Amino acid sequence: QAQVVESGGGLVQPGGSLRLSCAASGSTLSRNHMAWYRQAPGKERELVAVIKTGGITTYADSVKGRFTISRDNAKNTVFLQMNSLKPEDTGVYYCKLSIPYMAGYLEYWGQGTQVTVAS
């Protein structure tokens, strides 16, 4: 059974930086896709960034140029470096592991980590 655990959230002032980590267990990270999502109060969960096998990355338009997703396959960990943070980046950030299975994917979500951007 695969599992992912996020860490690194907190309170930061506008313009500041945070780095989130997502540690995966029970699966080989390099063979799977990893993604970060976020959910602001009263809003739906939205995709922030994806890193696929081979290192291909995709970002939401709202975070392009400010956020960077990366991974350390040796540590089975994915990171989200967030720079130039804005109040609208506030929310609970979730990590999702997608394991290819049959014609689709098995998906595993973490419990989330709170990011608050405020002065």
N, C-alpha and C positions, 0 to 999 in steps of 0.2 A: 504494500500500500504506500503510494507516494504521499509526501507531505511537504508543505512549504510554510515557512515562518518569516514574517517581515519584522524589520526593526529599523530604528534610526529616525523615527518621527519626532516632532517636538514643536516648540514655539520659536518662531524666528521673525525678525523685523523685515518689512518690505525692503527688497534689494539684497537680502541675505541669501545664504546657501544652506542646503542640507543634502546629505547623501543617505538614501534609503538602501537597505540590503534585504535580499530575499534568499534564504538558505533552503535548498531543496534536498530531500532525502528520499531514498527508495526509488530513485530514477537517475539515469545518466543525463546530465543537463545538456551536453553537447548534441544529443540526438533529438532534443525536443525544443519546442517554442516556449518562450517566456514572455509575459506581458505585465505591464503595470496599468492598473485602472484607478480611478478615483471617484469618490462620491461626495458631493457637497450637500449640506443640509437642505432637504426639500427638493433635491434634484436626482435625476437618474444617474446610475453609474456610467462613466464614460471611459473610453480607451485613451490612455496617455502615450504609451510607447510599447513597441514590440521588438523583440530580437529573436530571429529565427535561426535554425540550424544553418551554419555557414556564415553567421554573423550579420545577416541582412537586417537592417533596422528601419522602423517606420515610426513617425511621430504625429501626434495631433497638431493641427496648425497652431493652436494656442500655446504650445510649448516649444515649437521649433526654434532652434538657436539658443534656447535657455536650458533645456534638459538634455541629458545624455544617458542612454541605456547601454550597459556593458555587462560582460559576464566573465567570471573566472571559472573555467571548466574544472580546473584542478580542485577548487574549493566547492564546486557545485553551487555557486552563488551568483546571483544577478544583482546589479546595482542600478540605482537611478540617481544620477547627480543632478541636482536642481539648483540652478543659479538664477540670479535676478528675480527672486520670488516676488509674487504679487499677492495682494489679499484674495484675489479670485482663485488662487491656487490652493486655498484652504479646503480641507476635506479629509476623508479617510482614504488612504492609499492601500490598494490591494494588489497582491501578486498572484498571477495565474500561471500554472504549469499546464501545458498541453502536450499530451503524449499520443503520437499517432497510433491508432488502433482500428483495425478493420478499415472501413471506408471513412472513418471520422477521427475523433480525438477523445481521449479521456481527459477531463479537466479537473484540476485540483486548485482550490483557492486557499489563500491564507486568511488569517483572522483580521488583518488590516492594521495599519498604524496611522495615528492621527497626525496631520500636519496643519499647523495653524500659523498663518502669516498675518501679523498685526503689530502695530506700533505701541 
